[in-house]
Structures are given as structure tokens and as C-alpha cells.
Amino acid sequence: MIFLFLLLVIGMAAGFLGSLLGLGGGIVIVPALTLIPYFHMTIHEAIAISMTGVLATSLGGTSRFLSEGLTDLKLGTLLMLGTTAGAIAGSLLSHTLKSTVLEMIFPVVLIYASYEMLKHQFTDNAPDTTLHHAFLGVVLAFFAGVFAGVFGVGGGAINVSVMHLVMAAPMKTATATSNFMIGTTASAATFVYLLKGAINLTAATPVVLGVFTGAQIGSRMLKRINVLLLKRIFVAIMILVAVEMLYHGIKGYL
Amino acid sequence: MIKGNERKIVSTVIRSGSYTGVGLLAAAFVLELMGTVVHIDAGVLKELSLTGIVILIVTPITAMVSLSVYFASTRQWKWAAAAAFAGVLMAATFFVIRA
């Protein structure tokens, strides 16, 4: 029973932080499940569970962002062609890689996400609403999908960067649309994991419930919390986790 | 503030799907906890969790289909085709992998 409650709490923390920081939550779930020895989970098991959680976070967030009129469904539809194909490729690729290799690559993704998060604190400009470089956007969205499938994260940091920095979409629109896209990417990848029997249903159930509940609480508390401070704390945590995971990966490889 | 019917339609589909899926997972979780006191068939719990997750997986595809239908009904053919293609791509990929 303690096992289930711990998973619920981890899911809630991931959903809460994810909704406040615009992440899917996988960036919290995967390190937590692999680094806490109590769970005895490999990175493959953790990624499969995390992807289900990311799907739940996205669905909860998308309905809120649609209600607020922030999501650009046409932009999302266009880029989704790339991310869906990329997620499938990534999910298949993750099974051909060794856990230790993933443990060495994942910290790089964490550090990149930290960098993006810090950068976007200070550059919240809103360029014109005309979309540019649609083809390049779709190609880059494919790679965002591959990242999502391989690492069990939503790929939100990459999606937002592509829409905002390459396609000149306003920051808020990019974040909300990315949330919508994460759902379809996670849906495709979760299906692959489910068919491969990689999802531990007993563990996934409390994680998804926790993530969904945490995301609901986080979205309601967003206005009352100093998000800038929260982002800085979260970046510090991500860097610590990245270093720890890299150490694990190198130790396992040697 | 929902601007445009397409947002309203997609929002309704996503909200209905996610609450149904999460509701089933919640039921499975409660039964799992009750299982420490009374005997509950593990197969039932597994089926509930599985159904919940499958509903969550299907929800974005359903949203894409409804979006495509909306675009077609408003004669936005290019966007209807793009949304339909995205939905078909997902569904076809699922089918290919299952096979």
C-alpha cells in the first residue's frame, strides 16, 4: 500500500510542477522512479509509466487552455504530423538502446530543458502572429517526437522552442499549443508501450491519478504562486538529478 | 473564453475522454486499496486500468477526428485534410504495429 501511495505522491508532484512550469511531468517521474531504490524500476519501465502520465497531464491542461482561447489548433495540427511520426520512431528506438546509454543521454535532455526554461524567463516577447518556416517546423517537430518517444517526456521544451523561435508564434500560444500536441505524441507512444506490454498497470494507475490531480491543483494555483522562483528551484533540482543520473549511467557502463 | 466552435468541440471531447479514463483508473486504484482488506480478482483491476488507459489513448484521436469533421463542415478543406491525415497517421501506425 505504501508503494501505491508513494507513486501517487510522485505523480501529484510531477503534475503540479508540470502544469506550473509547462512540462509534461515526465522529467520528474522518470528520475524519481529510477533513482529511488524502493521502486526497483529500470529506466524502460519508468519511461513507459511516465508516458502514460504525460498523456494525462496534457489532456487535463489542453481543455483548460482551449477554454482560455490560447491553443492554436491549426498550428498544432500542422506540427502534429511530424511529432506523431517521430514519437513512434522514438518508442521503437528506445527498445534497441541499453538502459545505461539512456541514463547517459537523458541528463543531456534535462540540462537542455533547464537552459530553455531559464532563457524563456527573460524573453517573453510576442512576435507577429504570421507563421514562418512551416516545413522546417514540421521537420523539427519530428525530432521533438523522437525525443518524446525515446525519453518518455512530452517534448514540450522542444515544441515550444520550434513554434516560438522558428515559426514566430507568440510564447503563450506556443506553450498552449505544445500542450495539445504533447497529448497526441504521448497517445501514440503510450499505445506502443502498451502493445509491447511495457506498462506496469499496477504502478501506472496511481501515477496517472496523481499526475491528473496534481495538474488540476497546479493550474488553479498558478496565479497565486511566484512561478519565476519556482522555475529557478526546479532548474536547480533538474541539474542535480541530471548529474546523479549521469553518474549512475557511467557507473553501469564501466 | 472559448473563441470559435472548433475549440469548443475539441475541448468537450478532451474533457469527456480524460475524465472517463481517469475515473476508471480511480475506480481501479480504490479497488486495489480495498484488495488489502477483501479479496478482489486481480484480473478485474487490470481490465479497469487497461480500459482507462485505452480511453486516454483514444481521446486525442477522437479530438482530431472531430476537428477534421468541423473543418470539413465549414469548408476549410486544407485544414480538414491535415487534421484527418494526422488522425489517420496515428490510427494506421497503431494498426501496423499491432499487426
Interface residues (C-beta under 8 A of the other chain):
Chain A: M1 L4 L8 T52 L55 A56 L59 G60 T62 S63 L66 S67 E68 G69 T71 L73 K74 T77 L78 M80 L81 T84 A85 I88 G183 T184 S187 A188 T190 F191 V192 L194 L195 I199 L201 T202 A204 T205 P206 V208 L209 F212
Chain B: M1 I2 K3 E6 R7 K8 V10 S11 I14 R15 G17 S18 G21 V22 L25 A26 A28 F29 E32 L33 T36 L45 K46 S49 L50 G52 I53 V54 L56 I57 V58 T59 P60 I61 A63 M64 L67 W79 A82 A83 F85 A86 L89 M90 T93 F94 I97 R98
